[in-house]
Amino acid sequence: MDNNCCNKKTKRGDAEKKLIINRLNRINGQIKGITKMIEDDAYCNDVLVQLSAVKNSVKSLSSHILENHLYTCVTRDLENGDLDTLDELISLFKRFNQ
């Protein structure tokens, strides 16, 4: 499989970019909060709860981007006869299930 993902681009509309960036900023804020908790010697349980929240936020955003990828990039590539996209997609699903 030729992994040329770095040569591909995804055009996203302004609203989609804003949604993703807002969610990334929220995740970044969560991470900064956890850093502060560690600096302040927060109780392990409290830190772990916040880490779980970050994991769930990242997973949710990943699912959102994957869904959009299926409806846009994958659909476009398959319509254009690019079956290498199937290998790329299988690799993504394997990564998601680790």
Secondary structure as UniProt FT lines:
FT   HELIX           5..7
FT   HELIX           14..39
FT   TURN            40..41
FT   HELIX           44..69
FT   HELIX           70..74
FT   HELIX           75..79
FT   TURN            80..81
FT   HELIX           84..96
//
